[in-house]
């Protein structure tokens, strides 16, 4: 074998660079369009078809949904789709907590007199009183 064709370990190590430009989705320029369509209650399939027809961006409805779900999760500011359930759920526990702070006491029933049966009148062997 030719030893010149085989690089040694010192030559294999290269200086690390920044790794190139960061990846950006082709859907990022269309985020406002997607958000507007979602506010109009369009389905992911309808939005994907509109992106293909109007914007020239071919994407499947699954790819669109996953992109937008990740985009919403990355947002630092509040978002109407992500925080809609959080607002509703945060209202309910505060009302429940207030009701727990002010306990409502149940009314105790009035005492009824207890009539104890007379042991002399009890006949366990009488077949007419079954």
CNS distance restraints for C-alpha pairs under 8 A (distance, minus, plus):
assign (resid   2 and name CA) (resid   6 and name CA) 7.18 0.50 0.50
assign (resid   3 and name CA) (resid   7 and name CA) 7.82 0.50 0.50
assign (resid   7 and name CA) (resid  11 and name CA) 6.16 0.50 0.50
assign (resid   7 and name CA) (resid  12 and name CA) 6.69 0.50 0.50
assign (resid   8 and name CA) (resid  12 and name CA) 6.58 0.50 0.50
assign (resid   9 and name CA) (resid  13 and name CA) 6.79 0.50 0.50
assign (resid  24 and name CA) (resid  28 and name CA) 7.14 0.50 0.50
assign (resid  26 and name CA) (resid  57 and name CA) 7.61 0.50 0.50
assign (resid  27 and name CA) (resid  31 and name CA) 6.52 0.50 0.50
assign (resid  27 and name CA) (resid  57 and name CA) 7.71 0.50 0.50
assign (resid  27 and name CA) (resid  64 and name CA) 7.89 0.50 0.50
assign (resid  27 and name CA) (resid  67 and name CA) 7.72 0.50 0.50
assign (resid  30 and name CA) (resid  34 and name CA) 6.25 0.50 0.50
assign (resid  31 and name CA) (resid  35 and name CA) 6.06 0.50 0.50
assign (resid  31 and name CA) (resid  68 and name CA) 7.88 0.50 0.50
assign (resid  32 and name CA) (resid  36 and name CA) 6.03 0.50 0.50
assign (resid  33 and name CA) (resid  37 and name CA) 6.24 0.50 0.50
assign (resid  34 and name CA) (resid  38 and name CA) 6.18 0.50 0.50
assign (resid  34 and name CA) (resid  47 and name CA) 6.86 0.50 0.50
assign (resid  35 and name CA) (resid  39 and name CA) 6.24 0.50 0.50
assign (resid  36 and name CA) (resid  40 and name CA) 6.44 0.50 0.50
assign (resid  37 and name CA) (resid  41 and name CA) 6.54 0.50 0.50
assign (resid  37 and name CA) (resid  42 and name CA) 5.58 0.50 0.50
assign (resid  37 and name CA) (resid  47 and name CA) 6.71 0.50 0.50
assign (resid  38 and name CA) (resid  42 and name CA) 5.38 0.50 0.50
assign (resid  38 and name CA) (resid  43 and name CA) 7.32 0.50 0.50
assign (resid  42 and name CA) (resid  46 and name CA) 6.15 0.50 0.50
assign (resid  42 and name CA) (resid  47 and name CA) 6.53 0.50 0.50
assign (resid  43 and name CA) (resid  47 and name CA) 6.31 0.50 0.50
assign (resid  44 and name CA) (resid  48 and name CA) 6.10 0.50 0.50
assign (resid  44 and name CA) (resid  61 and name CA) 5.37 0.50 0.50
assign (resid  44 and name CA) (resid  62 and name CA) 7.85 0.50 0.50
assign (resid  44 and name CA) (resid  64 and name CA) 7.07 0.50 0.50
assign (resid  44 and name CA) (resid  65 and name CA) 6.55 0.50 0.50
assign (resid  45 and name CA) (resid  49 and name CA) 6.22 0.50 0.50
assign (resid  45 and name CA) (resid  60 and name CA) 7.74 0.50 0.50
assign (resid  45 and name CA) (resid  61 and name CA) 5.12 0.50 0.50
assign (resid  46 and name CA) (resid  50 and name CA) 6.21 0.50 0.50
assign (resid  47 and name CA) (resid  51 and name CA) 6.10 0.50 0.50
assign (resid  47 and name CA) (resid  61 and name CA) 7.77 0.50 0.50
assign (resid  48 and name CA) (resid  52 and name CA) 6.24 0.50 0.50
assign (resid  48 and name CA) (resid  58 and name CA) 7.46 0.50 0.50
assign (resid  48 and name CA) (resid  59 and name CA) 6.08 0.50 0.50
assign (resid  48 and name CA) (resid  60 and name CA) 6.22 0.50 0.50
assign (resid  48 and name CA) (resid  61 and name CA) 5.52 0.50 0.50
assign (resid  48 and name CA) (resid  64 and name CA) 6.82 0.50 0.50
assign (resid  49 and name CA) (resid  53 and name CA) 6.14 0.50 0.50
assign (resid  50 and name CA) (resid  54 and name CA) 5.58 0.50 0.50
assign (resid  50 and name CA) (resid  55 and name CA) 7.32 0.50 0.50
assign (resid  51 and name CA) (resid  55 and name CA) 4.94 0.50 0.50
assign (resid  51 and name CA) (resid  56 and name CA) 6.25 0.50 0.50
assign (resid  51 and name CA) (resid  57 and name CA) 5.47 0.50 0.50
assign (resid  51 and name CA) (resid  58 and name CA) 6.81 0.50 0.50
assign (resid  51 and name CA) (resid  59 and name CA) 7.66 0.50 0.50
assign (resid  52 and name CA) (resid  56 and name CA) 4.75 0.50 0.50
assign (resid  52 and name CA) (resid  57 and name CA) 4.80 0.50 0.50
assign (resid  52 and name CA) (resid  58 and name CA) 4.72 0.50 0.50
assign (resid  52 and name CA) (resid  59 and name CA) 7.03 0.50 0.50
assign (resid  53 and name CA) (resid  57 and name CA) 7.82 0.50 0.50
assign (resid  59 and name CA) (resid  63 and name CA) 6.30 0.50 0.50
assign (resid  59 and name CA) (resid  64 and name CA) 6.45 0.50 0.50
assign (resid  60 and name CA) (resid  64 and name CA) 6.19 0.50 0.50
assign (resid  61 and name CA) (resid  65 and name CA) 6.07 0.50 0.50
assign (resid  62 and name CA) (resid  66 and name CA) 6.13 0.50 0.50
assign (resid  63 and name CA) (resid  67 and name CA) 6.07 0.50 0.50
assign (resid  64 and name CA) (resid  68 and name CA) 6.14 0.50 0.50
assign (resid  65 and name CA) (resid  69 and name CA) 6.01 0.50 0.50
assign (resid  66 and name CA) (resid  70 and name CA) 6.17 0.50 0.50
assign (resid  67 and name CA) (resid  71 and name CA) 6.04 0.50 0.50
assign (resid  68 and name CA) (resid  72 and name CA) 6.03 0.50 0.50
assign (resid  69 and name CA) (resid  73 and name CA) 6.24 0.50 0.50
assign (resid  70 and name CA) (resid  74 and name CA) 6.20 0.50 0.50
assign (resid  71 and name CA) (resid  75 and name CA) 6.50 0.50 0.50
assign (resid  72 and name CA) (resid  79 and name CA) 7.14 0.50 0.50
assign (resid  72 and name CA) (resid  82 and name CA) 6.99 0.50 0.50
assign (resid  73 and name CA) (resid  82 and name CA) 7.76 0.50 0.50
assign (resid  75 and name CA) (resid  79 and name CA) 7.63 0.50 0.50
assign (resid  78 and name CA) (resid  82 and name CA) 7.68 0.50 0.50
assign (resid  78 and name CA) (resid  83 and name CA) 6.62 0.50 0.50
assign (resid  79 and name CA) (resid  83 and name CA) 5.77 0.50 0.50
assign (resid  80 and name CA) (resid  84 and name CA) 5.63 0.50 0.50
assign (resid  82 and name CA) (resid  86 and name CA) 7.55 0.50 0.50
assign (resid  83 and name CA) (resid  87 and name CA) 6.05 0.50 0.50
assign (resid  84 and name CA) (resid  88 and name CA) 6.52 0.50 0.50
assign (resid  85 and name CA) (resid  89 and name CA) 6.01 0.50 0.50
assign (resid  86 and name CA) (resid  90 and name CA) 5.91 0.50 0.50
assign (resid  87 and name CA) (resid  91 and name CA) 6.37 0.50 0.50
assign (resid  88 and name CA) (resid  92 and name CA) 6.77 0.50 0.50
assign (resid  89 and name CA) (resid  93 and name CA) 6.85 0.50 0.50
assign (resid  90 and name CA) (resid  94 and name CA) 6.81 0.50 0.50
assign (resid  91 and name CA) (resid  95 and name CA) 6.66 0.50 0.50
assign (resid  92 and name CA) (resid  96 and name CA) 6.22 0.50 0.50
assign (resid  93 and name CA) (resid  97 and name CA) 5.89 0.50 0.50
assign (resid  94 and name CA) (resid  98 and name CA) 6.21 0.50 0.50
assign (resid  95 and name CA) (resid  99 and name CA) 6.35 0.50 0.50
assign (resid  96 and name CA) (resid 100 and name CA) 6.29 0.50 0.50
assign (resid  97 and name CA) (resid 101 and name CA) 6.36 0.50 0.50
assign (resid  98 and name CA) (resid 102 and name CA) 6.74 0.50 0.50
assign (resid  99 and name CA) (resid 103 and name CA) 6.87 0.50 0.50
assign (resid 118 and name CA) (resid 122 and name CA) 7.06 0.50 0.50
assign (resid 126 and name CA) (resid 130 and name CA) 7.71 0.50 0.50
